[in-house]
């Protein structure tokens, strides 16, 4: 008869404790020290169990804040042009966000510089978005200045799509979508509260005018456990 190793035994005990505790989505777990005492185990063994649960997206961690029960995932259709705020509210979530930088870009990522005709004339907008009580993605957005003069001065609490439509008369469409797992950049890790070089999901979105001219590129870095990508209008 095969004997369970210590990690498996602690995992069974932890699973049982989680089931009995019935913690709500987003709730904070006890500290690692308290969990070690609760489960009568060592920190190294507990860490292995926590990492297993993190890989399964049942829990997640934030630097200097601890471990949390994973909320339900945000269902994200990247082809949808409605705002993050509208989509979050439609799913019964409480969105919140902030901008970090709104300025003319000095350096562009290669994927942006390769697309824009005048890369030296580009606005850069950075920020983050959250759901309920946790930040879920960090974004870098690049806007062609020649297509949208003074864009950053008009960007307040409107969505990008709304500003393009109301102020510049443009109904932008999605010309390119790309998804890939990446090591998130330092700024994204800092804002999302994850360890440096943490993995995330990069969504690269190119928005174009009616004549297919790309004027806006979004690079969104999502926490793995926060999002489920669904394109349902094929």
For each residue, the residues with C-beta under 8 A, 3 or more apart:
1:
2:
3:
4: 8 9 12
5: 8 9
6: 9 10 41 45
7: 10 11 45 48 49 52
8: 4 5 11 12
9: 4 5 6 12 13
10: 6 7 13 14 39 41 45 46 49
11: 7 8 14 15 49 52
12: 4 8 9 15 16
13: 9 10 16 17 39
14: 10 11 17 18 35 39 49 53
15: 11 12 18 19
16: 12 13 19 20
17: 13 14 20 21 38 39
18: 14 15 21 23 58
19: 15 16 22
20: 16 17
21: 17 18
22: 19
23: 18 27 29 69
24: 27 69
25: 69 70 71 72 132
26: 68 69 71 132 133 134
27: 23 24 68 69
28: 65 66 67 68
29: 23 35 59 66 67 68 69
30: 34 35 38
31: 34 35 66
32: 35 36 43 46 47 50 66 67
33: 36 37 43
34: 30 31 37 38
35: 14 29 30 31 32 38 39 46
36: 32 33 39 40 41 42 43 46
37: 33 34 40
38: 17 30 34 35
39: 10 13 14 17 35 36 46
40: 36 37
41: 6 10 36 45 46
42: 36 45 46
43: 32 33 36 46 47
44: 47 48
45: 6 7 10 41 42 48 49
46: 10 32 35 36 39 41 42 43 49 50
47: 32 43 44 50 51
48: 7 44 45 51 52
49: 7 10 11 14 45 46 52 53
50: 32 46 47 53 54 59 61 67
51: 47 48 54 55
52: 7 11 48 49 55 56
53: 14 49 50 56 58 59
54: 50 51 57 58 59 60 61 225
55: 51 52
56: 52 53
57: 54 60 70 73 224 225
58: 18 53 54 69 70
59: 29 50 53 54 67 68 69 70
60: 54 57 67 68 70 223 225
61: 50 54 65 66 67 68 194
62: 65 66 68 134 192 193 194
63: 193 194 195
64: 193
65: 28 61 62 68 193
66: 28 29 31 32 61 62
67: 28 29 32 50 59 60 61
68: 26 27 28 29 59 60 61 62 65 134
69: 23 24 25 26 27 29 58 59
70: 25 57 58 59 60 225
71: 25 26 131 132 134 226
72: 25
73: 57 225 226 227 228
74: 87 88 91 93 131 136 226 227 228
75: 91 228 230
76: 87 203 227 228 229 230
77: 80 87 229 230 231 232 233
78: 174 177 179 203 205 229 231
79: 174 177 231 233
80: 77 87 233
81: 161 172 173 174
82: 86 87 159 161
83: 86 87 159 160 161 162
84: 87 88 95 97 129 159
85: 88 89 95 97 159
86: 82 83 89 90 159
87: 74 76 77 80 82 83 84 90 91
88: 74 84 85 91 93 94 95 131
89: 85 86 92 93 95
90: 86 87
91: 74 75 87 88
92: 89
93: 74 88 89 131 132
94: 88 131 132
95: 84 85 88 89 129 130 131
96: 129 130 131
97: 84 85 127 128 129 130
98: 127 128
99: 102 125 126 127 155
100: 126 127 128 187 191
101: 124 125 126 127
102: 99 123 124 125 152 155
103: 123 124 152
104: 121 122 123 124 145
105: 108 122 123 124 142
106:
107:
108: 105 112 113 116 119 122 124 142
109: 112 113 140 142 219
110: 113 114
111: 114 115 204 217 219
112: 108 109 115 116 119 122 142 217 219
113: 108 109 110 116 119
114: 110 111
115: 111 112 206 214 217
116: 108 112 113 119 122 142 144 214 217
117: 144
118: 121 122 144 145 146
119: 108 112 113 116 122
120:
121: 104 118 144 145 146
122: 104 105 108 112 116 118 119 142 143 144 145
123: 102 103 104 105 142 143 145 148 151 152
124: 101 102 103 104 105 108 140 141 142
125: 99 101 102 139 140 141 142 143 152 155
126: 99 100 101 138 139 140 141 187
127: 97 98 99 100 101 138 139
128: 97 98 100 135 137 138 139 191 192
129: 84 95 96 97 135 136 137 139
130: 95 96 97 133 134 135 136
131: 71 74 88 93 94 95 96 134 136 226
132: 25 26 71 93 94
133: 26 130
134: 26 62 68 71 130 131 226
135: 128 129 130 138 191 192 193 223
136: 74 129 130 131 192 222 223 226 227
137: 128 129 192 220 221 222 223 226 227
138: 126 127 128 135 184 187 188 191 192 220 221
139: 125 126 127 128 129 218 219 220 221
140: 109 124 125 126 218 219
141: 124 125 126 160 216 217 218 219
142: 105 108 109 112 116 122 123 124 125 216 217 218 219
143: 122 123 125 147 148 151 152 215 216
144: 116 117 118 121 122 147 148 214 215 216
145: 104 118 121 122 123 148 149 151
146: 118 121 149
147: 143 144 168 170 209 213 215
148: 123 143 144 145 151 164 167 168 215 216
149: 145 146
150: 153 154
151: 123 143 145 148 154 155 163 168
152: 102 103 123 125 143 155
153: 150
154: 150 151 158 163 167
155: 99 102 125 151 152 158 160 163
156:
157:
158: 154 155 162 163 166
159: 82 83 84 85 86 162 163
160: 83 141 155 163 164 207 216 218
161: 81 82 83 164 165 172
162: 83 158 159 165 166
163: 151 154 155 158 159 160 166 167 168
164: 148 160 161 167 168 170 171 172 207 216
165: 161 162 168 169 170 171
166: 158 162 163
167: 148 154 163 164
168: 147 148 151 163 164 165
169: 165
170: 147 164 165 209 215
171: 164 165 210
172: 81 161 164 207 208 209 215 216
173: 81 207 208 210
174: 78 79 81 177 205 206 207 208
175: 206 207 208 212 214
176: 204 205 206 214
177: 78 79 174 203 204 205 206
178: 202 203 204
179: 78 201 202 203 204 229
180: 201 202
181: 199 200 201 202 224
182: 199 200 201 202 221
183: 197 198 199
184: 138 188 189 192 194 197 198 199 200 202 221
185: 188 189 221
186: 189 190 196
187: 100 126 138 190 191
188: 138 184 185 191 192 200 221
189: 184 185 186 192 194 195 196 197 198
190: 186 187 193
191: 100 128 135 138 187 188
192: 62 128 135 136 137 138 184 188 189 198 200 221 223
193: 62 63 64 65 135 190
194: 61 62 63 184 189 198 200 223
195: 63 189 198
196: 186 189
197: 183 184 189
198: 183 184 189 192 194 195
199: 181 182 183 184 224
200: 181 182 184 188 192 194 221 222 223 224
201: 179 180 181 182 221 222 224 227 229
202: 178 179 180 181 182 184 219 220 221 222
203: 76 78 177 178 179 218 219 220 222 229
204: 111 176 177 178 179 217 218 219 220
205: 78 174 176 177 217 218 220
206: 115 174 175 176 177 214 216 217
207: 160 164 172 173 174 175 214 215 216 217 218
208: 172 173 174 175 211 212 213 214 215
209: 147 170 172 212 213 215
210: 171 173
211: 208
212: 175 208 209
213: 147 208 209
214: 115 116 144 175 176 206 207 208 217
215: 143 144 147 148 170 172 207 208 209
216: 141 142 143 144 148 160 164 172 206 207
217: 111 112 115 116 141 142 204 205 206 207 214
218: 139 140 141 142 160 203 204 205 207
219: 109 111 112 139 140 141 142 202 203 204
220: 137 138 139 202 203 204 205
221: 137 138 139 182 184 185 188 192 200 201 202
222: 136 137 200 201 202 203 226 227
223: 60 135 136 137 192 194 200 226 227
224: 57 181 199 200 201 227
225: 54 57 60 70 73
226: 71 73 74 131 134 136 137 222 223
227: 73 74 76 136 137 201 222 223 224
228: 73 74 75 76
229: 76 77 78 179 201 203
230: 75 76 77
231: 77 78 79 234
232: 77
233: 77 79 80
234: 231
